[in-house]
Amino acid sequence: MSLVKLEDVRKVYQTGGVVTEALKGIDVEINKGTFVSFIGPSGSGKTTLLNLIGCLDKPTSGKILINDMEVGQLDRKDAANFRGNNIGFIFQNFNLLPVLTVYENVEYPLIMVQNVPKNERKERILTLLEKVGMLDQKDKYPNQISGGQMQRVAVARAIVTSPKLVLADEPTANLDHAAAYKVIEIMHNMKSQFGTTFIFATHDSKIVGEAEIIYALEDGLIVDSKIQNSKEKN
Amino acid sequence: MKNILKIALRNLFRYKRRTILTASLIAIGVILVIVFGGIAKSFKNEVIGTLTNSSLADIQIHKKGYLSSIDNLPLDLNINAGDVNRIEDVLKRNDQVKAFSERIRFGAMISNFSQTTSIRLTAVYPEMESQTCPDLLKRIKKPETDPIHFIKPGEIIVPVNLAKGLNLKVGSDAVLVATNKDGSVNGINLRVNGVAESILGPTGRDGYLHIDDAQSLLRIDNGEISEIAVKIKDFNKLDNVYKQLKTELMSIKDNSGKPLYEISTWEELSPFTSIARIVDLLIIMVRIVLISIVLISILNVMIMSVYERVSEIGTISSIGTSPRKILSLFLVEGFSLGLISGIAGSLLGMIILFLVKVTKLNFTFGRMDISLSPAIPINEILFTILIVVVISIISGLQPALKASRLEPAVALRHV
C-alpha cells in the first residue's frame, strides 16, 4: 500500500525575472516501510522534492498524497500540524536547537507539537536515546557532542513522535565513515522496529547502497529507478 | 507556556553581552523615570506644602467675583457676617476640614514717619490662622512664639523687604493708612512685632495684623470679611473635599439665583501651579524618552535575533511548531527582556530614592528651604514596569510576526 503518491508534480521558482523549473512533472509512489533514496547531481531537484513531500513548500501544480490525503495545498497552520504528527525530518547540518540539551531536543516535538504527558514523554525519550546510544549524553548541549552524536540525536528527534514518514536530506554528508554507518544502522533499526518509511535525498553511496528503491533525478525529472533486493545490497 | 518561557529565556541569555547591554540601557531608562519622578514629585509636594501651610491654605472661599480682582484686594466684595456663619456651618459639618481662618485683606500705606510705601495686609485672628497655616510662624522672625498670640491688637508684622527699606525693626512704631470701601481715609498707629520672610508667590509685600485693628481701620462694624482660608486633614483628598464644599456653597444663591460665593483650591491662587505643571510635563517627557529607549532597544535585539536564527526557525517550523507558537516564542523573548530590565531598573531606582530619602537632600528654592524626602512610589514603579513590558511586546511584535511567517523551506536554506 502506498504511503506517498506524487502525480505530475511540478515546481517553478520565480526569482526576479528569472523562472526556474525545479521539478518538471514527477510521478512517484512510495510504499510504507521502505527505504527510498533520491539521487542526482546538485540542482537536480532532490531537496525541492523532499520539501514538497514534507509540506515545507507547495507544488506549482500536481498532486501530493500522503496516506491518501492531499497535502500539496495545505495552509501554513495545517501544514505545520500535519508535519508535526506525520513527518520527521533529518537535516544535513543536524539542526539541533543549541539552547536545548540532548534530552530537551528530543523532547521538543512532544511538548511543542503533540502535547504528550510528562511521564509518557520521559519513557519514550529515554527508550529512544538508549536505542541511538545517546542516553549517557542526555544532559549535554549540542556544542558538547560530536557531529555523529548530533545526527543520532536528530534521528531520535525525527522519530520520537512515531511518524509514518521520515525525510532525510543528505543526513550523512557531514559525518565520517564510522559515524555515517552508525546513523544508517540506527535508521535501519527504526524502520524494522516501527515500520517507518525513510526517504533520502543524497549523494552518499553508503546510503544509496542501503536503499530498497533508488530514484535518479536529473534536471527536475526522474530519469531512472532501481529496486535493490537485500542480496544486491550485500 | 512554561516551555515557551524556558526556551525564550535560554535564547535571551544565549547572547549574554548583547542582552546585558540592552537590559542595562532599559534599566537606566527605568531608573531615570523612577528617580526623576520621585524627586520631582517630592520637590513639588514640598513646595506646595510650604505654600499652603504658610500662606495660601488648601482652599479659599470668596464672594463671587473677588478672585478676578484679587490683585486690587477689593473691599466691596466682602462676605457679610450672616453668610460667614452659613459658610462656617458648612465647613464645620465636613469631617475632612481641619481648620479655617477668617481674613480681611486690603492694601494700605505704611509709614515710619519719614518714609511711606504701599503694603498688602492680611488681617487675621491669630489662633484661627495658626491652625490653618501652621508654618506661617516659621516664616516670622519675632520674640513671641506662642501661636495663639503671634499677632495682637496694636501690632503689625511687616514683610522683610519692606522692613529693610523702611528700617523697621521689632518694636518700631509705624503708621498704617488705608481707604475703606466708602472712600474715607483712616489711619492707625501700630507697633512692629515681627518680620515675615517672603516665600515664593505674591507675598513679597504682605504683612499681617490683628483682624480687630483692620476692622477699626476700615470702619467695618458688621463683621464682614474678605475670605475664609480652609485647611483640610488629608491633602490627598483635596479634590473630593473641594467638590463637596463647592456643591454645598453653590447652593447659596443671590436674589437672581446666581451663586453668591466662589471656592478655589491653592492651584487657582498660586503661580507655582505653572511650575508644578511643568514638573508633571517633564515627568511625562522622561517617560516618553524611556518608551523610545525600550522601543528601539527591543526592536533592535529582536530583529537581530530573528535574523540570526532564520535557520532555527525553519527547523522548528519543519518539526511542526505552529506559526502561533513561533510568534509566542519571540514575543515572550521580548517580554522577558523588558520585564527583567524593568524590574532591575525599578529595584535600583528604589535604592537610589531610598538613599536620597535617608540623606535628606537639602537646597533652597526661592526663600524656601526644601528638604527632599521622596516616597517610594509603588504605583509609579508598577506603571513604569507596565509601560516597559507593553512597549517590549509591541516592539517585539514585528520581528516575531516576521519569524512566524517565514516559509520553512526558505528558512532552512538560510545560512
Interface residues (C-beta under 8 A of the other chain):
Chain A: N51 G54 L56 D57 R76 K77 A80 N81 F82 R83 G84 N85 I87 F89 F91 N93 N95 L97 P98 V99 L100 Y108 P109 I111 M112 V113 R157 T161
Chain B: N3 I7 R10 N11 R14 S311 E312 G314 T315 I316 S317 S318 I319 G320 T321 S322 P323 R324 K325 R405 E407 P408 A409 L412
